[in-house]
């Protein structure tokens, strides 16, 4: 089954409005609502006095009308009595050169170390599970809301103590930490773990301390979430997840280890809609079940005023339908009915504060209708990929705090992966995977900017996979750091030189600036390659040069791309970022079909097989079919070159 819906806040409205809202929900094809995520003060007005009556009434009403409910725990917004009684539960933030308690004026202001907060979070989650365990309309749970170490986390005494314990467990001795972090330089070495303070955003800090602080704060969030999940599981069998934002700094892999379903929130504007294709390819592989988009914008984002550009009807349609095409089963919007007051007055919604639908919501309605029409095709097919792309949470942290490159990869790591390595493959099925993912079944693995390539047994597994016939295209800026952002000392890489049969003679970490000094060409046909990100120049020791630099006195004749056969497979090392044509040549795979650059293709196979074509750029496009297909939405057979309108989706089932 596929679900479309929104976040719904009945605690803000008169009870008489619920029937009016449900009528519009049904008219627009909405069959799922998220409820309760900020409503702690409504559920527990005083400590220990629980009242879920309103939400039971809403869940009953929704279910009677064929609309399901995702119940959300409200730990993102504890009530005022909570902080009056337990003031230490407020998060401590770093401000200039001091630390201050965050005020109870917005949300996400709870310390993840605080024992009282954790106890009360788990308790209300457990009481909610008791109340809704047997409700047939409750099909899932969402824990908290958009968890993340905001402002680099909490700096309270409990967190400082926990950080020191984390470091002691990781490094064993203070001498080992000093060597690993390089603190003897500048005489910054510690005498004991008790000397260590968290890093300060407003000072020039050792990046290793920042990276480990990030690991620690994220670990707090993982355990904080797991505690609530365990409380819910005592009574409810419905799948549990937590809605996460776009960045993999808070690891999707680690967060979802103890959860059942991947949930994702995004607010990308119309001009970068293609970037969601990368994320959907990532979400699809984290758990062995379809992912849920739990929040996205209807027409626009906003706080006190509207923001993030305008999604018109057609682009809203594409934003609604695309995650389902890419392997999801749910797309929910924030929010159903615009708030009449408060912090987010300017945010878009399905209906306005008077309950009247916005015109853009017609795009949601149309998408729901089209998915229903293509339901059999979607349910009886799956996405299988022979190409994978590595997306590492460790690399996110390392490049954030030690970017090394003048292009500031802490700001651009994700965008580089998308724009340079994923977007050119829009006519191929691609899985985006973490370093612990199984490599069986893939022919090609891309690992650009994989800062640490030794974690979680990746080095050993990828080497064996290559020997068994895989092609590993790795670099630039891969295998260059530990998981705490220290560089290697015996070579620029941990193991790539040895495995790839190269010697790194020069490195220039200056992104796109070097292409003014040197040119890069394939050795077989002289084709010029547009380069970017970083410049490593190799001498081939036991490998061959696939591309070389020319025109620079230092780089002239040195290899930019090398290849070495290893067992039945091969390793291709990129010394620099390459353009899309060069990347496709190195991969050596046939695309799903010929199509225009603005069209995303998805091949689906199984009992019913075919192609989905999505126009993402807001302009006319095309796809050229290799046979006869059945256009499910238009109910006609098609073949040859098919025109695609702006933001149109084509569901093309292989004709029998």
C-alpha positions in Angstrom: 0.0 0.0 0.0 1.1 3.6 -0.6 0.5 6.5 1.7 0.1 10.2 1.2 -0.7 12.7 3.9 0.6 15.3 6.3 1.4 16.3 9.8 -1.9 17.1 11.7 -2.2 19.1 14.9 -5.7 18.6 16.3 -4.6 20.1 19.7 -4.6 23.5 18.0 -8.1 23.4 16.7 -11.7 23.2 18.0 -12.9 19.6 17.9 -15.6 20.5 15.5 -13.0 21.2 12.8 -11.9 17.6 12.6 -14.8 16.4 10.5 -14.3 19.3 8.1 -10.6 18.5 7.8 -11.2 14.8 7.2 -13.6 15.6 4.3 -10.9 17.6 2.5 -8.3 14.9 3.3 -10.4 12.3 1.5 -11.1 14.6 -1.4 -7.4 15.1 -2.0 -6.4 11.4 -1.7 -4.8 11.7 1.7 -4.8 8.4 3.7 -2.3 9.0 6.5 -1.6 11.6 9.2 1.2 12.2 11.6 -0.1 13.1 15.0 1.2 14.2 18.4 4.9 15.2 17.8 4.7 18.5 19.7 1.7 17.8 22.0 3.3 16.8 25.3 1.5 19.5 27.4 -1.8 18.2 26.0 -1.0 14.6 26.8 0.5 15.2 30.2 -0.6 18.4 31.8 1.1 17.4 35.1 3.7 14.8 35.7 2.2 11.4 35.7 -1.3 12.5 34.7 -1.8 11.2 31.2 -4.7 12.0 28.9 -4.7 10.7 25.3 -8.4 11.2 24.8 -8.2 13.8 22.1 -5.7 11.7 20.1 -7.7 8.5 20.5 -10.7 10.5 19.2 -8.7 11.7 16.2 -7.3 8.3 15.4 -10.8 6.8 15.6 -12.2 9.4 13.3 -9.4 9.1 10.8 -9.6 5.3 10.7 -13.4 5.4 10.2 -12.7 7.4 7.1 -10.0 5.2 5.7 -7.1 7.3 7.0 -4.2 5.8 9.0 -2.2 7.4 11.8 1.5 7.7 12.6 1.8 8.3 16.3 4.7 10.6 17.3 6.4 10.8 20.7 6.5 14.5 21.9 10.0 14.5 23.4 11.1 17.3 21.1 9.0 19.7 23.1 8.7 19.0 26.8 6.1 21.2 28.7 6.9 24.0 31.0 6.4 22.0 34.2 9.1 19.6 33.0 11.8 22.2 33.0 10.5 23.9 36.2 11.0 20.7 38.0 14.1 19.5 36.2 16.0 22.6 35.1 19.2 20.6 34.5 17.4 18.9 31.6 17.7 22.1 29.5 20.5 22.0 27.0 23.6 24.0 27.6 24.9 25.8 24.5 28.2 27.5 23.7 27.8 31.2 23.2 30.9 33.3 22.3 33.3 32.4 25.1 30.8 31.1 27.7 28.2 28.4 28.1 24.6 29.2 28.8 21.4 27.2 29.5 19.1 27.3 26.5 15.8 29.1 27.2 12.4 27.3 27.0 11.2 29.3 24.0 11.2 27.1 21.0 12.1 23.3 20.6 15.0 20.9 20.7 16.2 22.2 24.0 16.6 19.0 26.0 20.0 17.6 27.0 20.4 14.0 25.6 22.5 13.0 28.6 20.1 14.1 31.3 18.7 11.1 33.2 15.4 12.8 34.2 14.7 13.7 30.6 15.4 10.2 29.4 13.2 8.7 32.1 10.3 11.0 31.3 10.7 10.5 27.5 10.6 6.8 27.9 7.7 7.0 30.2 5.4 9.0 28.0 6.4 6.8 25.0 5.4 3.8 27.0 2.1 5.3 28.1 1.3 6.2 24.5 2.1 2.7 23.4 -0.2 1.3 26.0 -3.0 3.6 24.8 -2.6 2.9 21.1 -1.1 -0.6 21.0 -4.3 -2.2 19.7 -5.6 0.6 17.6 -6.1 -0.7 14.0 -5.5 2.7 12.5 -2.0 3.3 14.0 0.4 1.9 11.4 3.6 3.3 12.8 5.6 5.4 15.2 7.8 8.4 14.9 10.3 9.1 17.8 10.9 12.8 18.5 11.4 15.2 15.6 14.4 15.9 13.4 17.0 14.8 15.9 20.5 16.2 15.4 23.4 17.6 17.5 22.3 21.2 16.9 24.8 23.9 17.8 27.4 21.0 18.1 25.4 19.5 21.0 25.0 20.1 24.7 27.9 21.4 26.8 26.5 20.7 30.3 28.6 18.9 33.0 26.9 15.5 32.3 27.9 15.8 28.6 31.4 16.8 29.4 31.8 13.9 31.8 30.3 11.5 29.2 32.7 12.8 26.5 35.7 12.1 28.7 34.4 8.5 29.3 33.8 8.1 25.6 37.4 9.1 24.9 38.8 6.9 27.6 37.0 3.9 26.2 38.1 4.7 22.6 41.8 5.5 23.2 42.6 3.6 26.4 45.3 5.9 27.7 45.8 9.6 27.6 49.2 9.0 25.9 47.5 7.2 23.0 44.9 10.1 22.7 47.7 12.7 22.6 49.6 10.8 19.9 46.4 10.2 17.9 45.2 13.8 18.1 48.7 15.3 17.7 48.4 17.4 20.8 52.2 17.5 21.5 52.4 20.1 18.7 51.9 23.5 20.3 52.3 21.8 23.7 48.5 21.1 23.9 48.9 17.5 25.3 46.7 16.4 28.2 47.8 15.0 31.5 44.6 13.1 32.1 41.2 12.6 30.5 39.7 14.9 33.1 41.6 17.8 31.5 39.7 17.5 28.2 36.9 20.0 27.5 34.5 19.9 24.5 35.6 21.9 21.4 34.5 25.5 21.1 32.9 26.6 17.8 34.3 30.1 18.2 38.0 29.1 18.5 40.6 27.5 16.3 40.3 24.0 17.5 42.0 20.7 16.9 39.8 18.9 14.3 40.2 15.5 16.0 38.6 16.9 19.1 35.7 18.2 17.0 35.2 14.9 15.1 35.2 12.8 18.3 32.9 15.3 20.0 30.6 14.8 17.0 30.8 11.0 17.4 30.0 11.3 21.1 27.0 13.6 20.6 25.6 11.4 17.9 26.0 8.3 20.1 23.9 10.1 22.7 21.1 10.6 20.2 21.2 6.9 19.1 20.8 5.6 22.6 18.2 8.3 23.4 16.1 7.2 20.5 16.6 3.5 21.2 15.3 3.9 24.8 12.0 5.3 23.4 11.8 2.5 20.8 12.3 -0.1 23.5 9.5 1.5 25.6 7.1 1.4 22.7 7.9 -2.2 21.8 6.7 -3.4 25.2 3.1 -2.9 23.9 3.1 -2.1 20.2 4.1 -4.1 17.2 3.8 -1.2 14.7 7.1 -0.2 13.0 9.1 2.5 14.7 11.4 5.1 13.1 12.6 8.7 13.6 12.3 11.4 11.0 15.8 12.5 9.9 17.0 15.4 7.9 19.2 15.5 4.8 22.8 15.4 6.2 24.4 12.0 7.1 26.4 13.6 10.0 23.9 11.9 12.3 24.5 8.5 10.7 21.4 7.0 9.0 23.1 3.6 9.4 23.7 3.9 13.2 20.4 5.6 14.0 18.3 2.9 12.2 20.1 -0.2 13.6 17.6 -0.4 16.4 14.6 1.0 14.5 12.3 -0.7 12.0 11.8 1.9 9.2 13.8 4.7 7.7 12.0 8.1 7.9 13.2 11.2 6.1 12.4 14.9 6.0 13.4 17.3 3.3 12.6 20.8 2.0 14.6 21.1 -1.2 13.4 23.8 -3.6 12.3 23.3 -7.2 15.8 24.0 -8.7 17.5 21.1 -6.8 14.8 18.5 -6.9 17.2 16.1 -8.6 19.3 15.9 -5.4 16.4 14.0 -3.8 17.1 11.2 -6.3 20.5 10.7 -4.6 18.8 10.5 -1.1 16.1 8.1 -2.2 18.8 5.8 -3.7 20.5 6.0 -0.3 17.4 5.5 1.9 16.3 2.5 -0.2 19.2 0.3 0.9 19.3 1.1 4.7 16.6 -1.3 5.7 15.0 -4.3 3.9 11.7 -2.5 3.5 10.5 0.7 1.7 11.3 4.0 3.3 8.9 6.8 4.4 9.2 10.5 3.6 7.7 11.9 6.7 8.0 15.6 5.9 8.3 17.7 2.8 7.0 21.0 1.6 3.7 21.4 -0.3 4.2 24.7 -2.0 6.8 26.5 0.1 8.8 26.3 3.3 8.9 29.1 5.9 9.1 30.4 9.5 7.8 33.8 10.2 7.5 34.3 6.4 7.4 32.1 3.3 10.7 30.8 2.0 12.6 28.3 -0.2 10.9 29.2 -3.5 7.5 28.2 -4.7 6.6 24.6 -5.8 3.8 25.1 -8.3 1.2 22.4 -9.1 3.3 20.4 -11.5 6.5 20.5 -9.4 4.5 19.7 -6.3 3.2 16.7 -8.2 6.7 15.5 -9.0 7.9 16.1 -5.4 4.9 14.0 -4.3 5.3 11.1 -6.7 9.1 10.7 -7.0 9.9 8.9 -3.7 7.3 6.3 -4.5 9.0 5.7 -7.9 12.4 5.4 -6.2 11.3 2.7 -3.7 9.4 4.5 -0.9 5.9 3.7 0.2 4.9 7.0 1.9 5.1 10.8 1.3 3.8 13.1 4.0 3.8 16.9 4.0 4.4 19.5 6.6 1.8 20.4 7.2 -1.9 19.7 6.7 -3.5 22.9 8.0 -1.5 26.1 8.3 -1.0 27.3 11.9 -3.0 30.3 13.0 -0.3 31.6 15.3 3.2 30.8 16.6 6.7 30.3 15.1 5.8 29.1 11.6 3.1 31.4 10.4 4.6 31.6 6.9 4.9 27.9 6.2 3.0 26.3 3.3 0.4 23.5 3.8 -2.2 21.5 2.2 -5.0 23.8 3.3 -4.8 27.3 4.8 -5.8 28.3 8.3 -9.5 28.5 7.2 -9.3 24.9 6.0 -9.4 25.8 2.3 -7.0 23.9 0.0 -4.2 25.8 -1.8 -4.1 25.5 -5.6 -0.7 23.8 -5.4 -2.3 20.9 -3.4 -3.9 19.8 -6.7 -0.4 18.4 -7.5 -0.7 16.1 -4.4 -4.2 15.0 -5.4 -3.0 14.1 -8.9 0.0 12.2 -7.7 -2.2 10.1 -5.3 -4.5 9.3 -8.3 -1.6 8.3 -10.5 0.1 6.1 -7.9 -3.2 4.3 -7.4 -3.4 3.7 -11.1 0.2 2.4 -11.3 -0.2 0.5 -8.0 0.1 -3.0 -9.5 3.2 -2.1 -11.4 4.9 -0.5 -8.4 4.0 -3.4 -6.0 5.1 -6.1 -8.4 8.4 -4.7 -9.4 11.6 -3.6 -7.6 14.8 -1.6 -8.3 17.9 -3.6 -8.8 21.3 -1.9 -9.3 24.7 -3.1 -10.5 26.3 0.2 -9.6 26.8 1.5 -6.1 28.1 4.8 -4.7 29.6 5.2 -1.2 28.2 7.8 1.1 30.0 7.8 4.5 28.9 9.4 7.7 32.6 9.3 8.8 33.5 11.3 5.7 30.8 13.9 6.5 32.4 14.5 10.0 36.0 14.5 8.7 35.4 16.9 5.9 33.3 19.2 8.1 36.0 19.6 10.7 39.1 19.0 8.5 38.2 19.9 4.9 41.8 20.0 3.8 40.6 21.5 0.4 40.4 25.2 -0.2 36.9 24.5 -1.7 35.7 23.7 1.8 34.4 20.2 1.3 32.8 20.4 4.7 30.2 22.5 2.9 30.3 20.5 -0.3 30.9 16.8 0.3 27.3 15.8 -0.2 26.9 18.2 -3.1 30.1 16.9 -4.8 28.8 13.3 -4.5 25.5 14.3 -6.0 26.6 16.7 -8.7 29.8 15.1 -9.8 29.2 11.4 -9.3 25.5 10.7 -8.9 23.7 13.1 -11.2 25.6 12.0 -14.4 24.2 8.5 -13.8 20.6 9.6 -14.0 20.0 7.0 -16.7 21.2 4.1 -14.6 20.0 2.4 -11.5 22.4 3.3 -8.6 22.4 2.3 -5.0 24.0 4.7 -2.5 25.5 2.7 0.4 27.5 3.1 3.6 30.8 1.5 4.2 29.3 -1.5 6.1 27.0 -2.5 3.2 27.2 -5.8 1.5 28.9 -5.5 -1.9 27.5 -8.8 -3.4 25.7 -8.3 -6.6 27.4 -5.0 -7.6 29.7 -4.8 -10.7 30.9 -1.3 -10.0 31.5 0.6 -6.8 32.2 4.4 -6.8 34.0 5.7 -3.6 34.8 9.4 -4.1 35.9 11.4 -1.1 35.7 8.3 1.2 37.9 10.0 3.8 38.3 6.8 5.9 38.4 3.6 3.8 39.5 1.2 6.6 36.5 1.4 9.0 34.1 -1.5 9.6 36.2 -4.0 7.7 35.7 -2.1 4.4 39.3 -2.4 3.3 39.2 -6.2 3.5 35.7 -6.6 2.0 36.3 -4.3 -1.0 39.7 -6.0 -1.7 38.0 -9.4 -1.8 35.1 -8.1 -3.9 37.6 -6.7 -6.4 39.4 -10.1 -6.6 36.1 -11.7 -7.4 35.5 -9.5 -10.4 34.4 -6.1 -9.1 35.5 -2.7 -10.5 36.3 -0.2 -7.7 36.5 3.4 -8.9 38.0 5.2 -5.9 39.0 8.8 -5.3 39.7 11.7 -5.2 40.4 12.4 -1.5 39.7 8.8 -0.5 41.6 6.7 2.1 43.3 9.8 3.4 42.3 10.1 7.1 41.5 8.1 10.2 38.0 8.3 11.7 39.2 11.1 13.9 40.6 13.3 11.0 44.3 12.6 11.4 46.3 12.0 8.2 48.5 9.0 7.6 52.3 9.3 7.9 53.9 6.5 5.8 52.0 7.5 2.6 49.2 9.9 1.6 46.9 6.9 1.8 46.4 4.0 4.1 46.4 1.3 1.5 45.5 2.7 -2.0 49.0 3.1 -3.3 49.8 -0.6 -2.6 46.4 -1.9 -3.9 46.4 0.4 -6.9 50.1 0.1 -7.9 50.8 3.8 -7.8 53.2 6.3 -6.2 51.7 9.7 -5.4 54.3 12.3 -6.5 52.3 15.5 -6.1 49.1 16.8 -4.5 47.4 20.2 -4.9 44.3 20.6 -2.8 42.9 23.5 -4.7 39.7 22.3 -6.2 38.7 23.9 -9.5 41.6 26.4 -9.6 44.2 24.0 -11.0 42.3 23.3 -14.2 43.6 26.7 -15.4 47.2 25.4 -15.1 46.9 21.8 -16.3 44.8 19.8 -18.8 43.8 16.2 -18.4 43.3 13.7 -21.3 42.4 10.1 -21.7 45.4 8.2 -23.0 43.5 6.0 -25.5 41.8 8.7 -27.6 43.1 12.1 -26.3 39.6 13.1 -25.1 39.9 16.0 -22.7 38.4 15.6 -19.2 37.0 18.5 -17.2 38.5 18.1 -13.7 37.6 19.3 -10.2 37.8 18.9 -6.4 41.5 17.9 -5.9 44.6 17.1 -7.9 46.8 14.0 -7.1 49.5 13.2 -9.7 50.6 9.6 -9.8 53.6 7.6 -11.1 52.5 4.2 -12.3 54.4 1.5 -10.4 52.3 -1.6 -11.2 49.4 0.0 -13.0 48.5 1.8 -16.3 47.6 5.4 -16.8 44.1 5.8 -18.2 44.5 9.6 -18.2 47.4 12.0 -17.8 48.0 15.7 -17.0 49.6 18.1 -19.4 50.7 21.7 -19.4 52.0 22.1 -15.9 55.7 21.9 -15.1 55.0 19.7 -12.0 52.2 17.6 -13.3 53.2 17.2 -17.0 53.0 13.5 -18.1 52.0 12.2 -14.7 48.8 10.0 -14.3 45.5 11.5 -13.3 43.6 8.2 -13.5 45.2 4.8 -13.1 44.0 1.2 -13.5 45.4 -2.0 -12.0 44.0 -5.5 -12.4 43.5 -7.3 -9.1 42.4 -10.9 -9.4 39.3 -11.0 -11.7 38.6 -7.3 -11.1 40.2 -4.0 -11.2 40.9 -0.8 -9.2 40.6 2.6 -10.9 42.1 5.5 -8.9 40.9 9.0 -9.6 43.4 11.6 -8.7 40.8 14.3 -9.5 37.1 14.7 -10.0 36.0 14.0 -13.5 33.1 15.2 -15.7 30.0 13.0 -16.4 31.2 11.7 -19.8 34.5 10.6 -18.4 32.7 8.9 -15.4 30.3 7.0 -17.7 33.3 5.9 -19.9 35.1 4.5 -16.8 32.0 2.7 -15.6 31.5 1.0 -18.9 27.8 0.2 -18.5 24.9 0.5 -20.9 22.2 3.0 -19.7 18.6 2.0 -19.1 17.6 3.9 -22.3 18.6 6.9 -24.2 17.0 10.0 -22.7 17.5 13.8 -22.4 19.6 15.1 -19.5 16.6 16.5 -17.6 15.0 13.0 -17.4 15.6 10.6 -14.5 15.2 6.9 -15.5 14.3 4.1 -13.1 14.4 0.5 -14.3 12.0 -1.8 -12.4 12.1 -5.6 -12.7 10.1 -8.5 -11.3 6.7 -9.9 -12.0 5.9 -6.7 -13.9 8.9 -4.9 -15.4 9.5 -1.6 -17.1 10.8 1.9 -16.9 9.7 5.0 -15.0 10.8 8.3 -16.5 10.7 11.5 -14.4 11.2 15.0 -15.8 12.9 17.0 -13.0 14.0 20.2 -14.7 10.8 21.9 -15.7 11.3 21.6 -19.4 10.4 19.3 -22.3 12.3 16.0 -22.5 12.3 12.6 -24.1 13.1 8.9 -23.7 13.9 6.5 -26.6 12.4 3.0 -25.9 14.1 -0.2 -27.1 10.7 -2.0 -27.6 7.0 -1.8 -27.1 5.8 -0.6 -23.7 2.4 0.1 -22.1 1.9 3.6 -20.8 -0.1 2.9 -17.6 -1.4 6.4 -17.1 -2.4 7.1 -20.7 -3.5 3.5 -21.2 -1.9 3.1 -24.6 1.1 1.2 -26.1 4.1 3.3 -27.0 7.5 2.7 -28.7 10.4 4.7 -30.1 11.1 8.3 -29.0 8.5 9.5 -26.4 8.2 13.1 -25.6 7.9 14.0 -21.8 6.4 17.3 -20.6 7.8 19.4 -17.8 7.5 17.6 -14.4 5.7 14.6 -16.0 6.0 11.0 -14.8 5.7 8.1 -17.2 5.0 4.6 -15.9 6.0 2.3 -18.8 5.4 -1.4 -18.4 7.1 -3.8 -20.7 4.4 -5.0 -23.2 3.9 -8.8 -23.3 
